[in-house]
Amino acid sequence: MSGLITYINESYQELKNHVSWPSYAEAQRLMVIVAVFSVLLSLAVYGIDQLFSGAIESYFNWVKS
C-alpha cells in the first residue's frame, strides 16, 4: 500500500513542479479551436451519414421494385 501512496505523491509533485501549464487565455483559445473543429467534424460525419443513408435507401427501393 505504501507503494501506491508514494506513486500518488510523486505524480502530484511531478504535475505541480515539472509540468508547464498553459495560461488561462491560451487554454480558452485552444478550447475554442477544439470546440469549432469538433462541431465541423460532427457536421461532416452527419453529412456523410445522410449521404450513405440516402444511397442505401435508394438501393433497397430499387431492389424492391
C-alpha positions as CSV (number, residue, x, y, z in Angstrom):
1,M,0.0,0.0,0.0
2,S,2.9,2.4,0.7
3,G,4.0,1.9,-3.0
4,L,0.6,3.3,-4.1
5,I,0.8,6.3,-1.8
6,T,4.4,7.0,-2.9
7,Y,3.3,6.8,-6.6
8,I,0.4,9.3,-6.0
9,N,2.7,11.7,-4.1
10,E,5.4,11.6,-6.8
11,S,2.8,12.0,-9.5
12,Y,1.3,15.1,-7.7
13,Q,4.8,16.6,-7.3
14,E,5.5,16.0,-11.0
15,L,2.3,17.7,-12.1
16,K,2.9,20.6,-9.6
17,N,6.5,21.3,-10.3
18,H,7.6,20.0,-13.7
19,V,4.6,20.4,-16.0
20,S,4.3,23.7,-17.9
21,W,0.6,24.6,-17.8
22,P,-0.8,27.0,-20.4
23,S,-2.1,30.4,-19.3
24,Y,-5.8,30.9,-18.8
25,A,-6.1,32.9,-22.1
26,E,-4.2,30.2,-24.1
27,A,-6.4,27.5,-22.6
28,Q,-9.5,29.4,-23.6
29,R,-8.2,29.9,-27.1
30,L,-7.3,26.3,-27.5
31,M,-10.7,25.2,-26.1
32,V,-12.5,27.3,-28.7
33,I,-10.3,25.8,-31.5
34,V,-11.1,22.3,-30.3
35,A,-14.9,23.1,-30.0
36,V,-15.0,24.5,-33.5
37,F,-13.2,21.6,-35.1
38,S,-15.4,19.2,-33.1
39,V,-18.6,20.8,-34.5
40,L,-17.1,20.8,-38.0
41,L,-16.2,17.1,-37.7
42,S,-19.6,16.2,-36.4
43,L,-21.3,18.0,-39.2
44,A,-19.1,16.3,-41.8
45,V,-19.9,12.9,-40.2
46,Y,-23.6,13.7,-40.2
47,G,-23.4,14.7,-43.9
48,I,-21.7,11.5,-44.9
49,D,-24.1,9.5,-42.8
50,Q,-27.1,11.2,-44.6
51,L,-25.5,10.6,-48.0
52,F,-24.9,6.9,-47.3
53,S,-28.4,6.5,-45.8
54,G,-29.9,8.0,-48.9
55,A,-27.8,5.8,-51.1
56,I,-28.8,2.6,-49.2
57,E,-32.5,3.6,-49.1
58,S,-32.4,4.2,-52.9
59,Y,-30.7,0.8,-53.5
60,F,-33.3,-1.0,-51.4
61,N,-36.2,0.8,-53.1
62,W,-34.6,-0.2,-56.5
63,V,-34.3,-3.8,-55.4
64,K,-37.8,-3.9,-54.1
65,S,-39.4,-2.7,-57.3
